[in-house]
């Protein structure tokens, strides 16, 4: 009897328990991210990295398809009414995770709070909203101070998540920021800062119950560790992987590398004031022709990038895509332009500020640019700064002598975001001194033009002025990345970088 | 002893106040957290409004006294990153993980260094000594960042024996503790070796042997004397353990104080930085106090009044 117990019953019990554990684990998906959340206050951040996770807990009125098309979400219909109002009809079958129905009152709170509280980071994007008028439980009219042609971008993006009024009135924002309640496909279970966020499937989700019972987000800051977890099976999806680890993931056996599109563009901004060398458009043009962007991408970004001549990328509305996947390179012309501007070989010295350590390859890109400029006779004093030092000492200050390397994304998914600071009193003026009166007319026109076609023409004209005619900035390439997934998981990255787990499912073998 | 303890505890207060004042000024001189938290194209008006919200528009001296006033009530201020969340809870939440990792690394360091140091001293200029000294040099020279990644590659990815990262059961602790404890063990091994060699060459050891004491007893006498400097360095290493834990926590995604302080410094999250610095100061001073008491246990000639 003892022998049977030891050799048969106990091992069988262990195997059964392991199988049970395996079957539980099989209905769970774990995602390794590069950074953790700061909390669940949807208005307290402007980070796409945060929204990428929060979208699983909180819905928005409008949602984007993977190709960027606006589709109904909590709102089934919408239309502009007059110049300064937008109408939204809400679904009447949505409940929060505690069963409370989602109504117009929740939308009112969700938009009016960031619109009125200037201490919130999202105030910048919502202050255009004057009031949310409740027509009835499932219809609202969003009134704006000025015409808002990008309302759909606003209500589908970062900070636009709908939060529960009844719950927040009960517990307050502080408690909500650590113990959230939403209406999304997954409900909050527990959060251990810098360790893991655990979400369970919401049975009554209006789109239908999600496939996975449980989703776990694990913030793992070190890229090679994320790769290790993916290869070892500790996670099912790992994002923002180091380019140099592509071959490891591709040859991992059970792992697949997937392209990770971004809107992140490496962009040189010039000080264009008359009293500095880069104030001469011929010098800026020479720099444009001196940089071999495809080689730059290969050398400094491990081949992960697409050349551009303006801040354009797929999925961004109204941007002139003829400037995507194109570049100019002519070092002889660069030398000729410099001579025309009065600079022989070695006679021009430029200061070049860049940050290092914030994005993959940022330092390497700056160093490679400096080398390329050196080949056409420009002596570059490259100053690499840690990101916070860069932002505090260089960005939007008057400390930019000639040029800086900016790395900018477009989470708003609209061309307006790229040019909104380029007016004569724009936020970039202190750095660049850039002032073109035509831009001062175009920017407010773009911000108020409600006709999509006319607006697209205005945005195109603004891009041409900044990047092509004036060459006030020099767009280099849009950065690409890659993520990894286990072979038994079906999931694809999105252009807006949301980690939308509702669409993830086990792959049919 | 009681008066000595009370005096040492009271001495901690002005030290902590001095440290907080220095850190308070340094963090504010290092940059503006509002610029870091807002989008790159935020307007000056938005920046000014946010600064006013966090009280950063007031003179530094005023800010410091407001901070002290709140500190007396146990309020470390408002975190720019963890908005609306208690700074104390954010910091204290990390303590168990940090203690777990530091304690395990300390244990690794002691468990390796004591036998290695003893063997190395007793078998001086023989192969065990060469092996221990060589491995110590290797352990000190090896960057723990590299060591951690190598351990992950071998034991987690290739062999699949241990988890890659994160906090969980004892199996999660092994690789991070080895990574952090290796350099620690290396330093202590060499220290114990030289201290023990010196102690074993003293006259009282000759006397002990002449009296016919067993060699193990002689070693015990020598070891007790050698441990004085060992314990001193052990206490000093507590602070470097916390510093080294920053890198280890990054590699192994360990949710400790090291990771928190790096994120806080990068984002100029002053409230978090100040809270962690106060905590770290108290830990280091407490460690030094415990080291002083350990002297009294090791050397009966030492009296505290």
Interface residues (C-beta under 8 A of the other chain):
Chain A: X38 X39 X41 X44 X46 X118 X119 X121 X123 X124 X173 X174 X177 X178 X192 X193 X194 X195 X196 X218 X219 X220 X221 X222 X224 X225 X228 X229 X231 X232 X234 X386 X387 X388 X389 X391 X392 X393 X395 X396 X406 X408 X417 X420 X421 X427 X428
Chain B: X30 X31 X32 X35 X36 X37 X38 X39 X40 X41 X42 X43 X44 X46 X49 X50 X53 X81 X82 X83 X84 X85 X90 X93 X94 X97 X149 X152 X153 X156 X157 X160 X163 X164 X165 X166 X167 X250 X251 X252 X253 X255 X259 X260 X266 X267 X268
